[in-house]
Amino acid sequence: MPSRRAYLATLTAAGLAGCIGEEPATGTDTDSPTATTAPGTAPRPDVIVEAAAVQYAYRHIENVDWNGIQPADGQFVFVTVDARPADSVPARSAFTLVADGEQYAPAELAHRMPVDLDVPGSAYTPDREGPDRRGWLAFETPAQLDSAPTLRLDRDPAPAEWELDADLATAPPPAWEWSVDTPDTVAPNTTFDIAITAENVGDGPGTFRGAVNFSYPLYAPRGFDIPLDPGQSGTETVGAEVRDADPGREIDYGVRTP
């Protein structure tokens, strides 16, 4: 079925054969980038480009017990930099992503608490008090670039530039169809699986990212990632339980996807 942002599954625990009311409802780049100095630039400063990855969506904390999914208008390019060896820590604004003759400034993400990114670290925020000199920068670009992006650092005495190992940036984007399934019946005090099946109907590889938000027995999110090549399908299961549920009680599960 067509991709949807959210889906609500309702389960009713009823006696020993409880009823369940339910209807059917991005490959990643993780290798370290190649750190090279672009022609006409000075030798690299003491800043390390640690990792780069392309994502078409990211999972984020919506509130303390709930996850959401933020899709990209095109694609997100995440780059982890380590400025701890540097004498002078570069500002975020000193970095740009360069591709196809365009420069992209670091993006202010709509949701500032991403989780489970394909690059290590937290957000690179050297301008805040007590900065962490190691962290990721996020860039938003069109969904398919003609040339591989590079990371540029504008800094005295001359700029530096790094090639990035981010092959997905030049690949066609994926597209998704998905469904969710739960058992037809469930007994009290048992566990069962919520199965999410996704198909990549696009022209490029990607990872289908989502989250199941639980309201019982505790409020808690559980994320899932299904990497798929074009034309592939895959299923991820998330375990659930109806511990101490009274017969006839309805339990809601929110499934978030791009």
N, C-alpha and C positions, 0 to 999 in steps of 0.2 A: 504494500500500500504506500501511498505517497508519504514522504518524510514529514513528521509533525514535531512541533517544539515540545509538546508535553502530552502525557497520556496518564489516565487515572485508572488503576485496577482496583476493584473492590472485592474483598473476600469476606464471606460470612462463615463463621464457625458454628455449626449446628449439629449437636449430638455426635455420634460416632461417624456419621457420613455427612459432614457439613457441606454446604453448597458454596460454590464460587461463582459469582457473577462477573464475567470478564469477556471483553470483545477484543479482537485483534487491533491493535492500535492503527582519524584520517591518516599506508606506509609512512614511516617517520624517518627523519635524518638525525642520527645521534653521534656520528663520527666527529672527531675533533677536526676543526677547520685547518686548512693549510695557512700558516702565518708567513706571508711574503710581503715584501715592500714593493709597492707599485712603482713603475718607472717614474723617475723625476722627483721622488720623495726621499726624505732623509731616512737613515736607518731607524728601525722600529724603536719607539720608546719602551720603557719598562712596563708595558701593558700586554697581558696575555689574552688572546682570544681562545677560550677554552672549549666551546662547543657551539653548534648551530643546528637549528631544526626548523622545519616548515610544518605548520599546523593549520588546518582549515576551521578549527574550533578549539576552545579550551574549556575545561571544567573549572568552576569557581565556587567559592563559599558565598552562598546567597544570604544565609544567616547561620548562626552557630551550628544548627542541626540540619541544614538543608543545602543541597548543591544545585547549581544551575549550569546551563551550557550556553556559551556565547559563540555564535558562529561568526566567521569573518565575512566581510563584504567581498573580499578577494582571497587573500591568504595572510597569515601571520608568519613572520620570520623572527624567531627568537634567537638571540645571540648572548651567550654568557661570557663576560669579560672579567679579568682579574687584574685590578690595578694596585694590588698590595705592594708589589715591588717598586712602584713608581714613587719618586720624590714628591711630585705634585699630582694629585688625583684629578683626572679629567672630569668635567661636568658631563651630565647626560647630553646636553646640547652640543658637545664637542663631537659626538658620534653621529654619523649618517650612514644609511645603507644606499649603495650606489648600484643602479641597474638600468640598462637600456637608456643611458643618457640622463636619467633622473636621479635626484637625491631625495631620500625619505628620512625625515626626522624621527626620533623615537616617539612612539605613540603613547598617548595616555589611554590606557585600557578602560573600557566602560565599567568593568568590574576589576578592582585592584587586588583581589585575593585569589589568583589562579592557584589550582592545585594539580599535581601530577603532570607537570609539563615535561616535554621531551628533552629539556636542558636542565642542568643542575643549578642550584642556588635560589635565592630570593631576588626580588626586584633590585636593580642597581639604582641606589638613591644616595649619591655622594653629597647632595646639597642639604640633606636633613641632618639633624643633630645625631651624633654617634653613627656616622655612616658605615655601612658595610662596603668595603672597597672591592668586593667580588659580588657579582650578581648579573641578572639577565636584562637585556634591552629588548623591547618588542617593536617591530616595524610592521606596518600594514602596506601591502603592495597589491597590484592586480593579481588575479588568480593564476595567471601564467605569464612568466617573464620570458623574453626572447634570449636573454643572456644570464649567466650565473651572477648572483649579486656578490658584491664585496663590501666589507666594512671599512669605513674611512674615519680616521681620527684627525681632526684639525687642531693642531697644537704647535707651538714654537719649539724648535726653530723651523720645522717644516712638517707637513702632514704625513701620516702613515696610512697604509691601506693593506688589508688582509683579504686574501681569497677565502671563501667559505665553502665548506663541503655541504651543500644544500641542493642536491639534485632535484628534489621535488619542486623547487621554485620555478623550474622551466618545464615542468610536466603539466599536462591538462589536469584540471581539478576532478575529484570524484563527485558522485551524486548518489543519494541514498534512497532506498526503500526498506522499510523495516516493519516488524510486527513483534508482539509480545504475547507469550502464552503462559498460563498457569494451569494446575490440575483442575479437573472438573469437580472433584470432591476433596475434602480434607477433614481429617479428624482432629479434635482438640489435642493440644500438647504434642504436636508432631511438627516436623520440619518439611519443607517442600521447596522446589526451585521455581524461580521466575526466570523464564528463558527469553532472551532478546535475540532475535535473528535479523541480520542486516544483509542487504545485497548492494554491491557497488555497481550502479547502472551508469556511471560516468565513464570518461575516457582515460582517467589517470588513477594511480594508486592513492590510497589515503587510509586514515583511521577513523572509524565510526566511534565517536566518544559520547558517553551518556552517563546517567546516574539514576539509581533507584533510591527514592527518598522514603524512609520508613516512618510510620507514625505509631507502630506497635511492634514489640512490647516497649521499645524506646524510640524516641526520635533520633534518627541517624541516617546519613547518606552512605551509599555504597556505589563507587564509580566502576565503570567498565570501559574497556577499549577493545575494538575489533579491527585489526589491520587487514585490509582487503585490496587485492589487485582488481583491475577492471573485470567485470563479469563474475567475480567470486562472491560467494555467500559464506557467512559464518555465524555461529551462535555462541553467546556467552550466557552463563547461568549465574544467578545471584540467589544465595540461600535465604530463606525466610522461615519464620516459625510462628506458631499460634499458641505459645506457652501461656497458660492460665487464662485463655480467652473463654468467656462465657458463651455457651451455645446461643446462636442467633446473633452474635455481635458482628458488625460489619467493620472491616479493617481496610483502610485505604493505603495504596502504594502509588506514589507519583513517579512516573518514568519520564526523565528529561532527556531530550536528544536535540541535535542541531535543528 
